[in-house]
Structure formats: structure tokens, C-alpha cells
């Protein structure tokens, strides 16, 4: 898992196993992160398994970025798409239609 804060964007790469046992470590990476209008790029392309805890983390991340006025780019994966479908969520609502 990676959180890179660049000049114009924040790139968040979700881990291969996005499972509950990794949540605390993943959340600790966001302690110092400030969106300040920077673009959020959420990269989930390497994720092979994702549980609902990481779905909640992703949605919270999107909401935080959206509230800060950030554009959101999502590189999705099958595991994330399946969870979104399972819960009947409209991902475009969460990321602001970007």
C-alpha cells in the first residue's frame, strides 16, 4: 500500500489484499495527508481481494477528497466492482461524477 503526495495530486495505491487486518496500517498513512484541492488518484488495479472495511475506507477517502474540492480519478478492479454491485452503490455519486 502506498500514499504518495505529489505537487498536484495524491496517489493512493490499494494493496493486493485489501483486508481488515491491514486497515489500521493503511489508515495511519493518511494522518498527515491534506488534499487542499489536489487531485486524488485511487489505484485499485492490483487488488485481488477486498472486504467491506476497505470499501468503507475507499468511500470515506472519496468523500474527504470531494469535500476538499478535489477531482477524483479511479482505476478500479474486479473485487471493488463486485462490492459496489453487491451493495447497489453508484460509484459516480461517491467520486463526484469525475
Biopython code that builds the backbone (N, CA, C, O; Angstrom):
import numpy as np
from Bio.PDB.StructureBuilder import StructureBuilder

atoms = [
    (1, "UNK", "N", (0.838, -1.168, 0.000)),
    (1, "UNK", "CA", (0.000, 0.000, 0.000)),
    (1, "UNK", "C", (0.884, 1.232, 0.000)),
    (1, "UNK", "O", (1.955, 1.272, 0.606)),
    (2, "UNK", "N", (0.388, 2.233, -0.707)),
    (2, "UNK", "CA", (1.180, 3.442, -0.871)),
    (2, "UNK", "C", (0.295, 4.675, -0.900)),
    (2, "UNK", "O", (-0.796, 4.664, -1.472)),
    (3, "UNK", "N", (0.775, 5.725, -0.283)),
    (3, "UNK", "CA", (0.158, 7.035, -0.400)),
    (3, "UNK", "C", (1.282, 7.983, -0.778)),
    (3, "UNK", "O", (2.201, 8.221, 0.005)),
    (4, "UNK", "N", (1.196, 8.526, -1.999)),
    (4, "UNK", "CA", (2.205, 9.470, -2.471)),
    (4, "UNK", "C", (1.561, 10.836, -2.624)),
    (4, "UNK", "O", (0.594, 10.999, -3.368)),
    (5, "UNK", "N", (2.102, 11.810, -1.916)),
    (5, "UNK", "CA", (1.607, 13.177, -2.025)),
    (5, "UNK", "C", (2.542, 13.934, -2.958)),
    (5, "UNK", "O", (3.672, 14.261, -2.595)),
    (6, "UNK", "N", (2.057, 14.208, -4.164)),
    (6, "UNK", "CA", (2.819, 14.914, -5.178)),
    (6, "UNK", "C", (2.382, 16.377, -5.222)),
    (6, "UNK", "O", (1.508, 16.782, -4.456)),
    (7, "UNK", "N", (2.975, 17.170, -6.105)),
    (7, "UNK", "CA", (2.637, 18.597, -6.175)),
    (7, "UNK", "C", (1.169, 18.837, -6.527)),
    (7, "UNK", "O", (0.516, 19.686, -5.921)),
    (8, "UNK", "N", (0.652, 18.093, -7.501)),
    (8, "UNK", "CA", (-0.709, 18.367, -7.981)),
    (8, "UNK", "C", (-1.716, 17.276, -7.649)),
    (8, "UNK", "O", (-2.913, 17.450, -7.878)),
    (9, "UNK", "N", (-1.245, 16.152, -7.112)),
    (9, "UNK", "CA", (-2.190, 15.080, -6.795)),
    (9, "UNK", "C", (-1.683, 14.198, -5.671)),
    (9, "UNK", "O", (-0.505, 14.201, -5.312)),
    (10, "UNK", "N", (-2.622, 13.450, -5.139)),
    (10, "UNK", "CA", (-2.314, 12.441, -4.136)),
    (10, "UNK", "C", (-2.668, 11.102, -4.751)),
    (10, "UNK", "O", (-3.815, 10.859, -5.129)),
    (11, "UNK", "N", (-1.678, 10.242, -4.847)),
    (11, "UNK", "CA", (-1.887, 8.925, -5.450)),
    (11, "UNK", "C", (-1.954, 7.885, -4.349)),
    (11, "UNK", "O", (-1.014, 7.722, -3.572)),
    (12, "UNK", "N", (-3.082, 7.180, -4.291)),
    (12, "UNK", "CA", (-3.281, 6.134, -3.299)),
    (12, "UNK", "C", (-3.368, 4.805, -4.040)),
    (12, "UNK", "O", (-4.250, 4.604, -4.875)),
    (13, "UNK", "N", (-2.454, 3.909, -3.728)),
    (13, "UNK", "CA", (-2.438, 2.584, -4.338)),
    (13, "UNK", "C", (-2.893, 1.574, -3.289)),
    (13, "UNK", "O", (-2.244, 1.386, -2.260)),
    (14, "UNK", "N", (-4.015, 0.935, -3.572)),
    (14, "UNK", "CA", (-4.557, -0.055, -2.643)),
    (14, "UNK", "C", (-3.795, -1.364, -2.780)),
    (14, "UNK", "O", (-3.382, -1.733, -3.879)),
    (15, "UNK", "N", (-3.603, -2.076, -1.657)),
    (15, "UNK", "CA", (-2.821, -3.316, -1.671)),
    (15, "UNK", "C", (-3.569, -4.489, -2.301)),
    (15, "UNK", "O", (-4.795, -4.492, -2.405)),
    (16, "UNK", "N", (-2.792, -5.474, -2.713)),
    (16, "UNK", "CA", (-3.312, -6.697, -3.314)),
    (16, "UNK", "C", (-4.398, -7.319, -2.436)),
    (16, "UNK", "O", (-5.481, -7.652, -2.918)),
    (17, "UNK", "N", (-4.102, -7.470, -1.164)),
    (17, "UNK", "CA", (-5.088, -7.968, -0.205)),
    (17, "UNK", "C", (-5.567, -6.790, 0.629)),
    (17, "UNK", "O", (-4.914, -6.407, 1.600)),
    (18, "UNK", "N", (-6.681, -6.224, 0.261)),
    (18, "UNK", "CA", (-7.261, -5.094, 0.994)),
    (18, "UNK", "C", (-8.255, -5.664, 1.999)),
    (18, "UNK", "O", (-9.467, -5.643, 1.786)),
    (19, "UNK", "N", (-7.716, -6.164, 3.081)),
    (19, "UNK", "CA", (-8.491, -6.879, 4.082)),
    (19, "UNK", "C", (-8.392, -6.183, 5.437)),
    (19, "UNK", "O", (-7.511, -5.352, 5.657)),
    (20, "UNK", "N", (-9.287, -6.524, 6.324)),
    (20, "UNK", "CA", (-9.430, -5.868, 7.621)),
    (20, "UNK", "C", (-8.127, -5.827, 8.425)),
    (20, "UNK", "O", (-7.870, -4.843, 9.118)),
    (21, "UNK", "N", (-7.319, -6.855, 8.347)),
    (21, "UNK", "CA", (-6.102, -6.890, 9.147)),
    (21, "UNK", "C", (-5.094, -5.815, 8.725)),
    (21, "UNK", "O", (-4.149, -5.536, 9.463)),
    (22, "UNK", "N", (-5.286, -5.210, 7.546)),
    (22, "UNK", "CA", (-4.386, -4.169, 7.059)),
    (22, "UNK", "C", (-4.952, -2.763, 7.243)),
    (22, "UNK", "O", (-4.266, -1.780, 6.962)),
    (23, "UNK", "N", (-6.176, -2.658, 7.703)),
    (23, "UNK", "CA", (-6.876, -1.372, 7.740)),
    (23, "UNK", "C", (-6.174, -0.333, 8.613)),
    (23, "UNK", "O", (-6.006, 0.812, 8.194)),
    (24, "UNK", "N", (-5.766, -0.718, 9.813)),
    (24, "UNK", "CA", (-5.141, 0.241, 10.732)),
    (24, "UNK", "C", (-3.859, 0.817, 10.132)),
    (24, "UNK", "O", (-3.616, 2.022, 10.196)),
    (25, "UNK", "N", (-3.053, -0.051, 9.556)),
    (25, "UNK", "CA", (-1.804, 0.388, 8.931)),
    (25, "UNK", "C", (-2.091, 1.329, 7.760)),
    (25, "UNK", "O", (-1.423, 2.350, 7.597)),
    (26, "UNK", "N", (-3.076, 0.981, 6.959)),
    (26, "UNK", "CA", (-3.430, 1.790, 5.797)),
    (26, "UNK", "C", (-3.943, 3.156, 6.225)),
    (26, "UNK", "O", (-3.548, 4.175, 5.659)),
    (27, "UNK", "N", (-4.820, 3.181, 7.223)),
    (27, "UNK", "CA", (-5.377, 4.446, 7.710)),
    (27, "UNK", "C", (-4.310, 5.353, 8.310)),
    (27, "UNK", "O", (-4.418, 6.576, 8.214)),
    (28, "UNK", "N", (-3.284, 4.777, 8.925)),
    (28, "UNK", "CA", (-2.227, 5.589, 9.533)),
    (28, "UNK", "C", (-1.470, 6.402, 8.482)),
    (28, "UNK", "O", (-0.888, 7.437, 8.808)),
    (29, "UNK", "N", (-1.470, 5.961, 7.260)),
    (29, "UNK", "CA", (-0.785, 6.683, 6.181)),
    (29, "UNK", "C", (-1.466, 8.003, 5.836)),
    (29, "UNK", "O", (-0.850, 8.886, 5.238)),
    (30, "UNK", "N", (-2.747, 8.140, 6.214)),
    (30, "UNK", "CA", (-3.493, 9.345, 5.868)),
    (30, "UNK", "C", (-3.425, 10.427, 6.932)),
    (30, "UNK", "O", (-3.971, 11.513, 6.735)),
    (31, "UNK", "N", (-2.776, 10.162, 8.042)),
    (31, "UNK", "CA", (-2.741, 11.119, 9.146)),
    (31, "UNK", "C", (-2.225, 12.496, 8.772)),
    (31, "UNK", "O", (-2.737, 13.499, 9.269)),
    (32, "UNK", "N", (-1.241, 12.568, 7.924)),
    (32, "UNK", "CA", (-0.608, 13.830, 7.547)),
    (32, "UNK", "C", (-1.088, 14.350, 6.190)),
    (32, "UNK", "O", (-0.673, 15.433, 5.775)),
    (33, "UNK", "N", (-1.927, 13.629, 5.507)),
    (33, "UNK", "CA", (-2.337, 13.981, 4.152)),
    (33, "UNK", "C", (-3.402, 15.073, 4.163)),
    (33, "UNK", "O", (-4.398, 14.994, 4.882)),
    (34, "UNK", "N", (-3.157, 16.092, 3.344)),
    (34, "UNK", "CA", (-4.116, 17.180, 3.190)),
    (34, "UNK", "C", (-4.395, 17.364, 1.704)),
    (34, "UNK", "O", (-3.478, 17.615, 0.923)),
    (35, "UNK", "N", (-5.657, 17.241, 1.316)),
    (35, "UNK", "CA", (-5.993, 17.315, -0.102)),
    (35, "UNK", "C", (-5.833, 18.720, -0.656)),
    (35, "UNK", "O", (-5.211, 18.900, -1.703)),
    (36, "UNK", "N", (-6.374, 19.706, 0.016)),
    (36, "UNK", "CA", (-6.222, 21.083, -0.429)),
    (36, "UNK", "C", (-6.498, 21.299, -1.902)),
    (36, "UNK", "O", (-5.835, 22.118, -2.539)),
    (37, "UNK", "N", (-7.464, 20.581, -2.458)),
    (37, "UNK", "CA", (-7.815, 20.726, -3.866)),
    (37, "UNK", "C", (-6.978, 19.881, -4.812)),
    (37, "UNK", "O", (-7.223, 19.881, -6.018)),
    (38, "UNK", "N", (-5.992, 19.159, -4.283)),
    (38, "UNK", "CA", (-5.191, 18.282, -5.147)),
    (38, "UNK", "C", (-6.050, 17.145, -5.670)),
    (38, "UNK", "O", (-6.972, 16.694, -4.992)),
    (39, "UNK", "N", (-5.751, 16.685, -6.868)),
    (39, "UNK", "CA", (-6.458, 15.543, -7.447)),
    (39, "UNK", "C", (-6.155, 14.291, -6.623)),
    (39, "UNK", "O", (-5.036, 14.105, -6.145)),
    (40, "UNK", "N", (-7.162, 13.444, -6.467)),
    (40, "UNK", "CA", (-6.970, 12.135, -5.839)),
    (40, "UNK", "C", (-6.981, 11.093, -6.934)),
    (40, "UNK", "O", (-7.935, 11.007, -7.707)),
    (41, "UNK", "N", (-5.932, 10.305, -7.004)),
    (41, "UNK", "CA", (-5.890, 9.174, -7.922)),
    (41, "UNK", "C", (-5.899, 7.904, -7.071)),
    (41, "UNK", "O", (-4.924, 7.599, -6.385)),
    (42, "UNK", "N", (-7.002, 7.174, -7.122)),
    (42, "UNK", "CA", (-7.137, 5.932, -6.366)),
    (42, "UNK", "C", (-6.885, 4.765, -7.318)),
    (42, "UNK", "O", (-7.670, 4.523, -8.235)),
    (43, "UNK", "N", (-5.799, 4.053, -7.098)),
    (43, "UNK", "CA", (-5.401, 2.948, -7.967)),
    (43, "UNK", "C", (-5.672, 1.621, -7.261)),
    (43, "UNK", "O", (-5.010, 1.272, -6.284)),
    (44, "UNK", "N", (-6.643, 0.903, -7.770)),
    (44, "UNK", "CA", (-7.012, -0.395, -7.199)),
    (44, "UNK", "C", (-6.698, -1.545, -8.158)),
    (44, "UNK", "O", (-7.161, -2.666, -7.950)),
    (45, "UNK", "N", (-5.926, -1.281, -9.190)),
    (45, "UNK", "CA", (-5.704, -2.277, -10.235)),
    (45, "UNK", "C", (-5.003, -3.540, -9.755)),
    (45, "UNK", "O", (-5.134, -4.585, -10.392)),
    (46, "UNK", "N", (-4.263, -3.477, -8.651)),
    (46, "UNK", "CA", (-3.546, -4.650, -8.138)),
    (46, "UNK", "C", (-4.351, -5.443, -7.108)),
    (46, "UNK", "O", (-3.904, -6.496, -6.654)),
    (47, "UNK", "N", (-5.528, -4.948, -6.738)),
    (47, "UNK", "CA", (-6.322, -5.589, -5.694)),
    (47, "UNK", "C", (-6.924, -6.901, -6.209)),
    (47, "UNK", "O", (-7.596, -6.935, -7.240)),
    (48, "UNK", "N", (-6.664, -7.971, -5.468)),
    (48, "UNK", "CA", (-7.260, -9.266, -5.821)),
    (48, "UNK", "C", (-8.376, -9.648, -4.851)),
    (48, "UNK", "O", (-9.262, -10.431, -5.192)),
    (49, "UNK", "N", (-8.328, -9.088, -3.635)),
    (49, "UNK", "CA", (-9.413, -9.317, -2.677)),
    (49, "UNK", "C", (-9.623, -8.053, -1.861)),
    (49, "UNK", "O", (-8.670, -7.383, -1.463)),
    (50, "UNK", "N", (-10.902, -7.741, -1.619)),
    (50, "UNK", "CA", (-11.250, -6.543, -0.873)),
    (50, "UNK", "C", (-12.455, -6.851, -0.009)),
    (50, "UNK", "O", (-13.437, -7.422, -0.482)),
    (51, "UNK", "N", (-12.380, -6.469, 1.266)),
    (51, "UNK", "CA", (-13.526, -6.673, 2.136)),
    (51, "UNK", "C", (-14.258, -5.354, 2.352)),
    (51, "UNK", "O", (-13.834, -4.311, 1.856)),
    (52, "UNK", "N", (-15.347, -5.408, 3.089)),
    (52, "UNK", "CA", (-16.185, -4.222, 3.262)),
    (52, "UNK", "C", (-15.498, -3.116, 4.061)),
    (52, "UNK", "O", (-15.864, -1.948, 3.929)),
    (53, "UNK", "N", (-14.516, -3.462, 4.881)),
    (53, "UNK", "CA", (-13.776, -2.429, 5.616)),
    (53, "UNK", "C", (-13.053, -1.531, 4.616)),
    (53, "UNK", "O", (-13.085, -0.307, 4.743)),
    (54, "UNK", "N", (-12.412, -2.124, 3.638)),
    (54, "UNK", "CA", (-11.707, -1.322, 2.639)),
    (54, "UNK", "C", (-12.669, -0.608, 1.697)),
    (54, "UNK", "O", (-12.333, 0.448, 1.162)),
    (55, "UNK", "N", (-13.841, -1.157, 1.487)),
    (55, "UNK", "CA", (-14.872, -0.435, 0.733)),
    (55, "UNK", "C", (-15.227, 0.843, 1.491)),
    (55, "UNK", "O", (-15.326, 1.914, 0.893)),
    (56, "UNK", "N", (-15.417, 0.732, 2.796)),
    (56, "UNK", "CA", (-15.730, 1.902, 3.614)),
    (56, "UNK", "C", (-14.575, 2.908, 3.618)),
    (56, "UNK", "O", (-14.801, 4.117, 3.561)),
    (57, "UNK", "N", (-13.350, 2.409, 3.684)),
    (57, "UNK", "CA", (-12.187, 3.289, 3.643)),
    (57, "UNK", "C", (-12.151, 4.035, 2.309)),
    (57, "UNK", "O", (-11.929, 5.245, 2.280)),
    (58, "UNK", "N", (-12.368, 3.321, 1.214)),
    (58, "UNK", "CA", (-12.357, 3.950, -0.111)),
    (58, "UNK", "C", (-13.441, 5.020, -0.211)),
    (58, "UNK", "O", (-13.179, 6.126, -0.684)),
    (59, "UNK", "N", (-14.648, 4.701, 0.229)),
    (59, "UNK", "CA", (-15.745, 5.670, 0.157)),
    (59, "UNK", "C", (-15.468, 6.894, 1.034)),
    (59, "UNK", "O", (-15.783, 8.020, 0.650)),
    (60, "UNK", "N", (-14.883, 6.671, 2.202)),
    (60, "UNK", "CA", (-14.519, 7.777, 3.078)),
    (60, "UNK", "C", (-13.432, 8.643, 2.434)),
    (60, "UNK", "O", (-13.480, 9.871, 2.508)),
    (61, "UNK", "N", (-12.472, 8.001, 1.813)),
    (61, "UNK", "CA", (-11.413, 8.711, 1.109)),
    (61, "UNK", "C", (-12.001, 9.574, -0.013)),
    (61, "UNK", "O", (-11.622, 10.734, -0.176)),
    (62, "UNK", "N", (-12.926, 8.999, -0.780)),
    (62, "UNK", "CA", (-13.568, 9.751, -1.862)),
    (62, "UNK", "C", (-14.344, 10.946, -1.319)),
    (62, "UNK", "O", (-14.289, 12.036, -1.888)),
    (63, "UNK", "N", (-15.070, 10.740, -0.214)),
    (63, "UNK", "CA", (-15.861, 11.821, 0.373)),
    (63, "UNK", "C", (-14.957, 12.947, 0.880)),
    (63, "UNK", "O", (-15.249, 14.125, 0.671)),
    (64, "UNK", "N", (-13.872, 12.583, 1.539)),
    (64, "UNK", "CA", (-12.933, 13.572, 2.055)),
    (64, "UNK", "C", (-12.343, 14.398, 0.912)),
    (64, "UNK", "O", (-12.264, 15.624, 0.999)),
    (65, "UNK", "N", (-11.933, 13.722, -0.151)),
    (65, "UNK", "CA", (-11.357, 14.420, -1.305)),
    (65, "UNK", "C", (-12.401, 15.309, -1.979)),
    (65, "UNK", "O", (-12.121, 16.457, -2.326)),
    (66, "UNK", "N", (-13.598, 14.770, -2.158)),
    (66, "UNK", "CA", (-14.688, 15.530, -2.789)),
    (66, "UNK", "C", (-15.016, 16.777, -1.968)),
    (66, "UNK", "O", (-15.191, 17.859, -2.528)),
    (67, "UNK", "N", (-15.101, 16.633, -0.654)),
    (67, "UNK", "CA", (-15.393, 17.763, 0.227)),
    (67, "UNK", "C", (-14.300, 18.830, 0.180)),
    (67, "UNK", "O", (-14.565, 20.005, 0.432)),
    (68, "UNK", "N", (-13.073, 18.421, -0.143)),
    (68, "UNK", "CA", (-11.950, 19.360, -0.252)),
    (68, "UNK", "C", (-11.871, 19.990, -1.638)),
    (68, "UNK", "O", (-10.979, 20.793, -1.910)),
    (69, "UNK", "N", (-12.807, 19.625, -2.511)),
    (69, "UNK", "CA", (-12.833, 20.194, -3.857)),
    (69, "UNK", "C", (-11.893, 19.514, -4.827)),
    (69, "UNK", "O", (-11.546, 20.085, -5.861)),
    (70, "UNK", "N", (-11.479, 18.304, -4.507)),
    (70, "UNK", "CA", (-10.543, 17.579, -5.351)),
    (70, "UNK", "C", (-11.253, 16.805, -6.458)),
    (70, "UNK", "O", (-12.358, 16.295, -6.273)),
    (71, "UNK", "N", (-10.599, 16.733, -7.598)),
    (71, "UNK", "CA", (-11.032, 15.843, -8.674)),
    (71, "UNK", "C", (-10.597, 14.437, -8.272)),
    (71, "UNK", "O", (-9.538, 14.258, -7.671)),
    (72, "UNK", "N", (-11.414, 13.443, -8.605)),
    (72, "UNK", "CA", (-11.098, 12.065, -8.228)),
    (72, "UNK", "C", (-11.005, 11.204, -9.479)),
    (72, "UNK", "O", (-11.913, 11.184, -10.310)),
    (73, "UNK", "N", (-9.896, 10.500, -9.592)),
    (73, "UNK", "CA", (-9.704, 9.539, -10.670)),
    (73, "UNK", "C", (-9.631, 8.159, -10.037)),
    (73, "UNK", "O", (-8.859, 7.934, -9.104)),
    (74, "UNK", "N", (-10.433, 7.242, -10.544)),
    (74, "UNK", "CA", (-10.478, 5.884, -10.003)),
    (74, "UNK", "C", (-10.035, 4.883, -11.047)),
    (74, "UNK", "O", (-10.596, 4.814, -12.141)),
    (75, "UNK", "N", (-9.020, 4.108, -10.697)),
    (75, "UNK", "CA", (-8.599, 2.969, -11.511)),
    (75, "UNK", "C", (-9.104, 1.750, -10.752)),
    (75, "UNK", "O", (-8.515, 1.340, -9.752)),
    (76, "UNK", "N", (-10.183, 1.184, -11.229)),
    (76, "UNK", "CA", (-10.903, 0.153, -10.479)),
    (76, "UNK", "C", (-10.338, -1.240, -10.718)),
    (76, "UNK", "O", (-9.377, -1.436, -11.461)),
    (77, "UNK", "N", (-10.984, -2.209, -10.045)),
    (77, "UNK", "CA", (-10.618, -3.614, -10.189)),
    (77, "UNK", "C", (-11.882, -4.456, -10.013)),
    (77, "UNK", "O", (-12.918, -3.951, -9.578)),
    (78, "UNK", "N", (-11.790, -5.699, -10.343)),
    (78, "UNK", "CA", (-12.947, -6.594, -10.268)),
    (78, "UNK", "C", (-13.477, -6.731, -8.836)),
    (78, "UNK", "O", (-14.690, -6.731, -8.628)),
    (79, "UNK", "N", (-12.585, -6.847, -7.849)),
    (79, "UNK", "CA", (-13.015, -7.001, -6.461)),
    (79, "UNK", "C", (-13.813, -5.791, -5.988)),
    (79, "UNK", "O", (-14.846, -5.943, -5.336)),
    (80, "UNK", "N", (-13.339, -4.595, -6.312)),
    (80, "UNK", "CA", (-14.044, -3.369, -5.927)),
    (80, "UNK", "C", (-15.375, -3.275, -6.672)),
    (80, "UNK", "O", (-16.403, -2.945, -6.080)),
    (81, "UNK", "N", (-15.350, -3.562, -7.949)),
    (81, "UNK", "CA", (-16.573, -3.509, -8.751)),
    (81, "UNK", "C", (-17.638, -4.473, -8.218)),
    (81, "UNK", "O", (-18.824, -4.145, -8.203)),
    (82, "UNK", "N", (-17.214, -5.655, -7.783)),
    (82, "UNK", "CA", (-18.151, -6.633, -7.227)),
    (82, "UNK", "C", (-18.781, -6.125, -5.927)),
    (82, "UNK", "O", (-19.983, -6.286, -5.716)),
    (83, "UNK", "N", (-17.973, -5.511, -5.058)),
    (83, "UNK", "CA", (-18.515, -4.971, -3.804)),
    (83, "UNK", "C", (-19.492, -3.836, -4.081)),
    (83, "UNK", "O", (-20.552, -3.764, -3.459)),
    (84, "UNK", "N", (-19.150, -2.965, -4.995)),
    (84, "UNK", "CA", (-20.035, -1.851, -5.362)),
    (84, "UNK", "C", (-21.367, -2.397, -5.860)),
    (84, "UNK", "O", (-22.431, -1.911, -5.477)),
    (85, "UNK", "N", (-21.300, -3.402, -6.708)),
    (85, "UNK", "CA", (-22.509, -4.029, -7.253)),
    (85, "UNK", "C", (-23.307, -4.728, -6.154)),
    (85, "UNK", "O", (-24.530, -4.605, -6.099)),
    (86, "UNK", "N", (-22.618, -5.459, -5.283)),
    (86, "UNK", "CA", (-23.273, -6.181, -4.198)),
    (86, "UNK", "C", (-24.108, -5.256, -3.317)),
    (86, "UNK", "O", (-25.219, -5.599, -2.916)),
    (87, "UNK", "N", (-23.558, -4.080, -3.022)),
    (87, "UNK", "CA", (-24.256, -3.127, -2.159)),
    (87, "UNK", "C", (-25.129, -2.138, -2.931)),
    (87, "UNK", "O", (-25.763, -1.269, -2.332)),
    (88, "UNK", "N", (-25.162, -2.267, -4.248)),
    (88, "UNK", "CA", (-26.008, -1.404, -5.061)),
    (88, "UNK", "C", (-25.602, 0.058, -5.022)),
    (88, "UNK", "O", (-26.448, 0.948, -5.115)),
    (89, "UNK", "N", (-24.300, 0.308, -4.884)),
    (89, "UNK", "CA", (-23.802, 1.677, -4.803)),
    (89, "UNK", "C", (-23.543, 2.245, -6.193)),
    (89, "UNK", "O", (-23.153, 1.523, -7.111)),
    (90, "UNK", "N", (-23.759, 3.517, -6.328)),
    (90, "UNK", "CA", (-23.436, 4.233, -7.552)),
    (90, "UNK", "C", (-22.108, 4.946, -7.330)),
    (90, "UNK", "O", (-22.072, 6.003, -6.700)),
    (91, "UNK", "N", (-21.030, 4.385, -7.834)),
    (91, "UNK", "CA", (-19.706, 4.913, -7.548)),
    (91, "UNK", "C", (-19.545, 6.338, -8.061)),
    (91, "UNK", "O", (-18.807, 7.120, -7.462)),
    (92, "UNK", "N", (-20.205, 6.690, -9.139)),
    (92, "UNK", "CA", (-20.097, 8.055, -9.659)),
    (92, "UNK", "C", (-20.620, 9.082, -8.656)),
    (92, "UNK", "O", (-20.141, 10.215, -8.615)),
    (93, "UNK", "N", (-21.618, 8.678, -7.836)),
    (93, "UNK", "CA", (-22.101, 9.582, -6.786)),
    (93, "UNK", "C", (-21.007, 9.818, -5.744)),
    (93, "UNK", "O", (-20.856, 10.928, -5.235)),
    (94, "UNK", "N", (-20.245, 8.765, -5.432)),
    (94, "UNK", "CA", (-19.200, 8.867, -4.412)),
    (94, "UNK", "C", (-17.997, 9.679, -4.887)),
    (94, "UNK", "O", (-17.363, 10.375, -4.095)),
    (95, "UNK", "N", (-17.684, 9.589, -6.181)),
    (95, "UNK", "CA", (-16.496, 10.298, -6.663)),
    (95, "UNK", "C", (-16.830, 11.617, -7.354)),
    (95, "UNK", "O", (-15.948, 12.300, -7.873)),
    (96, "UNK", "N", (-18.086, 11.957, -7.354)),
    (96, "UNK", "CA", (-18.469, 13.256, -7.876)),
    (96, "UNK", "C", (-18.632, 13.320, -9.369)),
    (96, "UNK", "O", (-18.597, 14.402, -9.955)),
    (97, "UNK", "N", (-18.811, 12.170, -9.996)),
    (97, "UNK", "CA", (-19.043, 12.159, -11.438)),
    (97, "UNK", "C", (-17.822, 12.444, -12.268)),
    (97, "UNK", "O", (-17.941, 12.673, -13.472)),
    (98, "UNK", "N", (-16.640, 12.437, -11.661)),
    (98, "UNK", "CA", (-15.405, 12.710, -12.399)),
    (98, "UNK", "C", (-14.937, 11.474, -13.120)),
    (98, "UNK", "O", (-13.910, 11.506, -13.798)),
]
sb = StructureBuilder()
sb.init_structure("model")
sb.init_model(0)
sb.init_chain("A")
sb.init_seg("    ")
for serial, (resi, resn, name, xyz) in enumerate(atoms, 1):
    if name == "N":
        sb.init_residue(resn, " ", resi, " ")
    sb.init_atom(name, np.array(xyz, "f"), 0.0, 1.0, " ", f" {name:<3s}", serial, name[0])
structure = sb.get_structure()
